[in-house]
Amino acid sequence: MGAFSVWHLVVVLLIALVIFGAGKIKNIGSDLGSAIKNFRSAVREEEEGTGNRPGLGDGSQTINAEVKREDAVKR
């Protein structure tokens, strides 16, 4: 009563096939596979420290900036 059986999965897949069609499901599957592959490679690069995003490396980068209020500039 609480768990899905194989027949439940078959019925759901058949309904998805009728609604979307075989070509659309194939495209969705390949897009999902590409997304997972890209995510894994990004995680692997970040763990190795080869990520090229600034400010996320060893923490040695600092940003110096001057903030001016808009009303102070008008005076």
Distance bins in CASP14 RR format, pairs under 12 A and 6 or more apart:
PFRMAT RR
TARGET T0000
AUTHOR 0000-0000-0000
RMODE 2
METHOD distances of the structure
MODEL  1
1 8 0 0 0 0 0 1 0 0 0 0 0
2 8 0 0 0 0 0 1 0 0 0 0 0
3 9 0 0 0 0 0 1 0 0 0 0 0
4 10 0 0 0 0 0 1 0 0 0 0 0
4 11 0 0 0 0 1 0 0 0 0 0 0
4 12 0 0 0 0 1 0 0 0 0 0 0
4 13 0 0 0 0 0 1 0 0 0 0 0
5 11 0 0 0 0 1 0 0 0 0 0 0
5 12 0 0 0 0 0 1 0 0 0 0 0
6 12 0 0 0 0 0 1 0 0 0 0 0
6 13 0 0 0 0 0 1 0 0 0 0 0
7 13 0 0 0 0 0 1 0 0 0 0 0
7 14 0 0 0 0 0 1 0 0 0 0 0
8 14 0 0 0 0 0 1 0 0 0 0 0
8 15 0 0 0 0 0 1 0 0 0 0 0
9 15 0 0 0 0 0 1 0 0 0 0 0
9 16 0 0 0 0 0 1 0 0 0 0 0
10 16 0 0 0 0 0 1 0 0 0 0 0
10 17 0 0 0 0 0 1 0 0 0 0 0
11 17 0 0 0 0 0 1 0 0 0 0 0
11 18 0 0 0 0 0 1 0 0 0 0 0
12 18 0 0 0 0 0 1 0 0 0 0 0
12 19 0 0 0 0 0 1 0 0 0 0 0
13 19 0 0 0 0 0 1 0 0 0 0 0
13 20 0 0 0 0 0 1 0 0 0 0 0
13 21 0 0 0 0 0 1 0 0 0 0 0
13 22 0 0 0 0 0 1 0 0 0 0 0
13 25 0 0 0 0 1 0 0 0 0 0 0
14 20 0 0 0 0 0 1 0 0 0 0 0
14 21 0 0 0 0 0 1 0 0 0 0 0
14 22 0 0 0 0 0 1 0 0 0 0 0
14 25 0 0 0 0 0 1 0 0 0 0 0
15 21 0 0 0 0 0 1 0 0 0 0 0
15 25 0 0 0 0 0 1 0 0 0 0 0
16 22 0 0 0 0 0 1 0 0 0 0 0
16 23 0 0 0 0 0 1 0 0 0 0 0
16 24 0 0 0 0 1 0 0 0 0 0 0
16 25 1 0 0 1 0 0 0 0 0 0 0
16 26 0 0 0 0 0 1 0 0 0 0 0
16 28 0 0 0 0 1 0 0 0 0 0 0
16 29 0 0 0 0 0 1 0 0 0 0 0
17 23 0 0 0 0 1 0 0 0 0 0 0
17 24 0 0 0 0 1 0 0 0 0 0 0
17 25 1 0 0 1 0 0 0 0 0 0 0
17 26 0 0 0 0 0 1 0 0 0 0 0
17 28 0 0 0 0 0 1 0 0 0 0 0
18 24 0 0 0 0 0 1 0 0 0 0 0
18 25 0 0 0 0 0 1 0 0 0 0 0
19 25 0 0 0 0 1 0 0 0 0 0 0
19 28 0 0 0 0 0 1 0 0 0 0 0
20 26 0 0 0 0 1 0 0 0 0 0 0
20 27 0 0 0 0 1 0 0 0 0 0 0
20 28 1 0 0 1 0 0 0 0 0 0 0
20 29 0 0 0 0 0 1 0 0 0 0 0
21 27 0 0 0 0 0 1 0 0 0 0 0
21 28 0 0 0 0 0 1 0 0 0 0 0
22 28 0 0 0 0 0 1 0 0 0 0 0
22 29 0 0 0 0 0 1 0 0 0 0 0
23 29 0 0 0 0 1 0 0 0 0 0 0
23 30 0 0 0 0 0 1 0 0 0 0 0
23 31 0 0 0 0 0 1 0 0 0 0 0
24 30 0 0 0 0 0 1 0 0 0 0 0
24 31 0 0 0 0 0 1 0 0 0 0 0
25 31 0 0 0 0 0 1 0 0 0 0 0
25 32 0 0 0 0 0 1 0 0 0 0 0
26 32 0 0 0 0 0 1 0 0 0 0 0
26 33 0 0 0 0 0 1 0 0 0 0 0
27 33 0 0 0 0 0 1 0 0 0 0 0
27 34 0 0 0 0 0 1 0 0 0 0 0
28 34 0 0 0 0 0 1 0 0 0 0 0
28 35 0 0 0 0 0 1 0 0 0 0 0
29 35 0 0 0 0 1 0 0 0 0 0 0
29 36 0 0 0 0 1 0 0 0 0 0 0
29 37 0 0 0 0 0 1 0 0 0 0 0
30 36 0 0 0 0 0 1 0 0 0 0 0
30 37 0 0 0 0 0 1 0 0 0 0 0
31 37 0 0 0 0 0 1 0 0 0 0 0
31 38 0 0 0 0 0 1 0 0 0 0 0
32 38 0 0 0 0 0 1 0 0 0 0 0
32 39 0 0 0 0 0 1 0 0 0 0 0
33 39 0 0 0 0 1 0 0 0 0 0 0
33 40 0 0 0 0 1 0 0 0 0 0 0
34 40 0 0 0 0 0 1 0 0 0 0 0
34 41 0 0 0 0 0 1 0 0 0 0 0
35 41 0 0 0 0 0 1 0 0 0 0 0
35 42 0 0 0 0 0 1 0 0 0 0 0
36 42 0 0 0 0 0 1 0 0 0 0 0
36 43 0 0 0 0 0 1 0 0 0 0 0
37 43 0 0 0 0 0 1 0 0 0 0 0
37 44 0 0 0 0 0 1 0 0 0 0 0
38 44 0 0 0 0 0 1 0 0 0 0 0
38 45 0 0 0 0 0 1 0 0 0 0 0
39 45 0 0 0 0 0 1 0 0 0 0 0
39 46 0 0 0 0 0 1 0 0 0 0 0
40 46 0 0 0 0 0 1 0 0 0 0 0
40 47 0 0 0 0 0 1 0 0 0 0 0
41 47 0 0 0 0 0 1 0 0 0 0 0
41 48 0 0 0 0 0 1 0 0 0 0 0
41 50 0 0 0 0 0 1 0 0 0 0 0
41 51 0 0 0 0 0 1 0 0 0 0 0
42 48 0 0 0 0 0 1 0 0 0 0 0
42 49 0 0 0 0 0 1 0 0 0 0 0
42 50 0 0 0 0 0 1 0 0 0 0 0
42 51 0 0 0 0 1 0 0 0 0 0 0
42 52 0 0 0 0 0 1 0 0 0 0 0
42 53 0 0 0 0 1 0 0 0 0 0 0
42 56 0 0 0 0 0 1 0 0 0 0 0
43 49 0 0 0 0 0 1 0 0 0 0 0
43 50 0 0 0 0 0 1 0 0 0 0 0
43 51 0 0 0 0 0 1 0 0 0 0 0
44 50 0 0 0 0 1 0 0 0 0 0 0
44 51 0 0 0 0 1 0 0 0 0 0 0
45 51 1 0 1 0 0 0 0 0 0 0 0
45 52 0 0 0 0 1 0 0 0 0 0 0
45 53 0 0 0 0 1 0 0 0 0 0 0
45 56 0 0 0 0 0 1 0 0 0 0 0
45 57 0 0 0 0 0 1 0 0 0 0 0
46 52 0 0 0 0 0 1 0 0 0 0 0
46 53 0 0 0 0 1 0 0 0 0 0 0
46 56 1 0 0 1 0 0 0 0 0 0 0
46 57 0 0 0 0 1 0 0 0 0 0 0
47 56 0 0 0 0 0 1 0 0 0 0 0
47 57 0 0 0 0 0 1 0 0 0 0 0
48 57 0 0 0 0 0 1 0 0 0 0 0
49 55 0 0 0 0 0 1 0 0 0 0 0
49 56 0 0 0 0 1 0 0 0 0 0 0
49 57 1 0 0 1 0 0 0 0 0 0 0
49 58 0 0 0 0 1 0 0 0 0 0 0
49 59 0 0 0 0 0 1 0 0 0 0 0
50 56 0 0 0 0 0 1 0 0 0 0 0
50 57 0 0 0 0 1 0 0 0 0 0 0
51 57 1 0 0 1 0 0 0 0 0 0 0
51 58 0 0 0 0 0 1 0 0 0 0 0
53 61 0 0 0 0 0 1 0 0 0 0 0
54 60 0 0 0 0 0 1 0 0 0 0 0
54 61 1 0 0 1 0 0 0 0 0 0 0
54 62 0 0 0 0 0 1 0 0 0 0 0
54 63 0 0 0 0 1 0 0 0 0 0 0
55 61 1 0 1 0 0 0 0 0 0 0 0
55 62 0 0 0 0 1 0 0 0 0 0 0
55 63 0 0 0 0 1 0 0 0 0 0 0
66 72 0 0 0 0 0 1 0 0 0 0 0
66 73 0 0 0 0 0 1 0 0 0 0 0
67 73 0 0 0 0 0 1 0 0 0 0 0
68 74 0 0 0 0 0 1 0 0 0 0 0
68 75 0 0 0 0 0 1 0 0 0 0 0
69 75 0 0 0 0 1 0 0 0 0 0 0
END
